């Protein structure tokens, strides 16, 4: 799996987790989904993504987006 795919999977998981927690626990958990969305927008413009750095440190191979 490439870093790009791992970031997409992780971001999708965080968004769905935030939605599920906001429905099951407390509405403020939707902020987790908002944070993930803002981080994706930021990464699209800057190319810097903390999750990509983590996955690179774990040894995943580079994709096209995060080098």
Backbone torsions as a table, in degrees:
resi	resn	phi	psi	omega
1	UNK	NA	139.4	179.3
2	UNK	-87.6	165.6	177.8
3	UNK	-60.3	-40.5	-178.9
4	UNK	-57.9	-49.4	-179.0
5	UNK	-65.5	-38.5	178.8
6	UNK	-63.5	-39.8	178.2
7	UNK	-65.2	-43.1	179.2
8	UNK	-62.7	-43.2	178.8
9	UNK	-63.6	-45.8	-179.1
10	UNK	-63.3	-44.7	179.8
11	UNK	-63.3	-42.8	177.2
12	UNK	-62.4	-40.7	178.1
13	UNK	-62.9	-43.6	-179.7
14	UNK	-64.6	-40.9	178.7
15	UNK	-63.2	-48.0	179.8
16	UNK	-65.7	-37.1	177.6
17	UNK	-63.4	-43.6	178.2
18	UNK	-61.5	-40.7	178.3
19	UNK	-65.9	-46.8	-179.1
20	UNK	-62.0	-43.7	179.9
21	UNK	-67.6	-33.7	178.3
22	UNK	-68.3	-30.3	178.0
23	UNK	-81.0	-35.8	-173.0
24	UNK	-94.4	-30.5	-171.8
25	UNK	-112.6	-63.7	-176.6
26	UNK	-158.0	140.1	-177.5
27	UNK	-58.7	-25.3	-178.8
28	UNK	-68.4	-12.7	176.4
29	UNK	-65.5	-14.0	177.1
30	UNK	-63.8	-19.6	176.5
31	UNK	-62.1	-29.0	176.6
32	UNK	-63.5	-42.7	176.9
33	UNK	-65.5	-39.9	178.3
34	UNK	-63.8	-41.0	178.1
35	UNK	-61.7	-43.8	179.2
36	UNK	-62.9	-42.6	178.9
37	UNK	-63.6	-43.7	177.8
38	UNK	-64.8	-37.1	178.1
39	UNK	-66.4	-37.2	177.5
40	UNK	-65.6	-40.6	177.6
41	UNK	-63.9	-45.7	178.6
42	UNK	-59.3	-44.0	-179.0
43	UNK	-66.2	-32.4	179.4
44	UNK	-64.8	-34.9	-177.9
45	UNK	-88.3	-32.8	-174.2
46	UNK	-103.2	-24.2	-176.2
47	UNK	79.7	3.5	-179.6
48	UNK	-104.7	124.3	-177.6
49	UNK	-140.2	120.7	179.4
50	UNK	-59.2	-38.1	179.3
51	UNK	-64.8	-37.9	178.6
52	UNK	-64.7	-38.2	177.6
53	UNK	-64.8	-39.5	178.3
54	UNK	-64.3	-46.8	-179.2
55	UNK	-66.2	-33.0	176.3
56	UNK	-66.3	-40.6	178.1
57	UNK	-65.6	-27.6	178.7
58	UNK	-80.5	-5.8	174.0
59	UNK	99.0	10.2	176.8
60	UNK	-70.9	150.4	-178.7
61	UNK	-79.7	153.1	-178.9
62	UNK	-71.4	147.4	173.4
63	UNK	-105.4	-149.8	-179.0
64	UNK	-91.3	-30.4	-172.7
65	UNK	-83.8	-45.1	-173.2
66	UNK	-113.0	96.4	179.8
67	UNK	-112.9	NA	NA
